[in-house]
Amino acid sequence: MPQAGPEQRRRTRAALAELRHLLDAADRNSVAEEFRQTSADLLRGPDTERDVTSAWLDFASRSDAYYRLLTEVTSGAVDRRGRSPVPGLRKQAR
C-alpha cells in the first residue's frame, strides 16, 4: 500500500474490515467444518452407480436444457468443417 493513493487505501481498509467480519461470521456459524466436509465430498467424487444413473436420467429428461447450455458455453463455436459441437445446430451468425 505504500504507493496507493488515499482513496485506494480507504477502500483497502474497508475491504479488509468486511473480510474480517465475514470470516468471524463464518467461524461463529461453523462454516469451516461444513467446508471441510464439502471439500472431502467433492474430492471423493461420485462413487456409486446410482450417481451415474441419476446423471443419465437427468440428461435424458432435460437434454434440451443441456444442449442449450452447451451452445451458450461454446458461443456457437464450430469445428474446421463448420459443424457445431451440438448435434442439429448450425453455425450461428455473429
CYANA upper distance limits for C-alpha pairs under 8 A (distance plus 0.5 A):
  1 MET  CA      9 ARG  CA      7.25
  4 ALA  CA      8 GLN  CA      6.31
  4 ALA  CA      9 ARG  CA      6.63
  5 GLY  CA      9 ARG  CA      6.73
  6 PRO  CA     10 ARG  CA      6.65
  7 GLU  CA     11 ARG  CA      6.70
  8 GLN  CA     12 THR  CA      6.53
  9 ARG  CA     13 ARG  CA      6.64
 10 ARG  CA     14 ALA  CA      6.70
 11 ARG  CA     15 ALA  CA      6.56
 12 THR  CA     16 LEU  CA      6.67
 13 ARG  CA     17 ALA  CA      6.66
 14 ALA  CA     18 GLU  CA      6.72
 15 ALA  CA     19 LEU  CA      6.61
 16 LEU  CA     20 ARG  CA      6.64
 17 ALA  CA     21 HIS  CA      6.73
 18 GLU  CA     22 LEU  CA      6.68
 19 LEU  CA     23 LEU  CA      6.58
 20 ARG  CA     24 ASP  CA      6.56
 21 HIS  CA     25 ALA  CA      6.70
 22 LEU  CA     26 ALA  CA      6.58
 23 LEU  CA     27 ASP  CA      6.59
 24 ASP  CA     28 ARG  CA      6.69
 25 ALA  CA     29 ASN  CA      6.65
 26 ALA  CA     30 SER  CA      6.67
 26 ALA  CA     31 VAL  CA      5.54
 26 ALA  CA     32 ALA  CA      7.56
 27 ASP  CA     31 VAL  CA      6.63
 27 ASP  CA     32 ALA  CA      7.17
 30 SER  CA     34 GLU  CA      7.35
 31 VAL  CA     35 PHE  CA      6.45
 32 ALA  CA     36 ARG  CA      6.65
 33 GLU  CA     37 GLN  CA      6.77
 34 GLU  CA     38 THR  CA      6.53
 35 PHE  CA     39 SER  CA      6.44
 36 ARG  CA     40 ALA  CA      6.68
 37 GLN  CA     41 ASP  CA      6.65
 38 THR  CA     42 LEU  CA      6.62
 39 SER  CA     43 LEU  CA      6.58
 40 ALA  CA     44 ARG  CA      6.57
 41 ASP  CA     45 GLY  CA      6.93
 46 PRO  CA     51 ASP  CA      6.63
 46 PRO  CA     52 VAL  CA      8.09
 47 ASP  CA     51 ASP  CA      7.85
 48 THR  CA     52 VAL  CA      7.58
 49 GLU  CA     53 THR  CA      6.71
 50 ARG  CA     54 SER  CA      6.44
 51 ASP  CA     55 ALA  CA      6.72
 52 VAL  CA     56 TRP  CA      6.83
 53 THR  CA     57 LEU  CA      6.60
 54 SER  CA     58 ASP  CA      6.61
 55 ALA  CA     59 PHE  CA      6.69
 56 TRP  CA     60 ALA  CA      6.53
 57 LEU  CA     61 SER  CA      6.65
 58 ASP  CA     62 ARG  CA      6.49
 58 ASP  CA     63 SER  CA      8.32
 59 PHE  CA     63 SER  CA      5.43
 59 PHE  CA     66 TYR  CA      7.48
 62 ARG  CA     66 TYR  CA      7.09
 63 SER  CA     67 TYR  CA      6.62
 64 ASP  CA     68 ARG  CA      6.59
 65 ALA  CA     69 LEU  CA      6.68
 66 TYR  CA     70 LEU  CA      6.62
 67 TYR  CA     71 THR  CA      6.61
 67 TYR  CA     86 VAL  CA      7.06
 68 ARG  CA     72 GLU  CA      6.74
 69 LEU  CA     73 VAL  CA      6.61
 70 LEU  CA     74 THR  CA      6.60
 70 LEU  CA     86 VAL  CA      7.73
 71 THR  CA     75 SER  CA      6.29
 71 THR  CA     76 GLY  CA      6.10
 71 THR  CA     77 ALA  CA      8.37
 71 THR  CA     86 VAL  CA      7.27
 72 GLU  CA     76 GLY  CA      7.43
 76 GLY  CA     84 SER  CA      7.54
 76 GLY  CA     91 LYS  CA      6.81
 76 GLY  CA     92 GLN  CA      6.18
 77 ALA  CA     84 SER  CA      6.81
 77 ALA  CA     85 PRO  CA      7.75
 77 ALA  CA     91 LYS  CA      7.74
 78 VAL  CA     82 GLY  CA      5.67
 78 VAL  CA     83 ARG  CA      5.56
 78 VAL  CA     84 SER  CA      4.97
 78 VAL  CA     85 PRO  CA      6.88
 78 VAL  CA     91 LYS  CA      6.90
 79 ASP  CA     83 ARG  CA      5.87
 79 ASP  CA     84 SER  CA      6.99
 79 ASP  CA     85 PRO  CA      7.81
 82 GLY  CA     91 LYS  CA      7.17
 83 ARG  CA     90 ARG  CA      7.29
 83 ARG  CA     91 LYS  CA      7.48
 84 SER  CA     88 GLY  CA      8.24
 84 SER  CA     89 LEU  CA      6.37
 84 SER  CA     90 ARG  CA      6.43
 84 SER  CA     91 LYS  CA      6.82
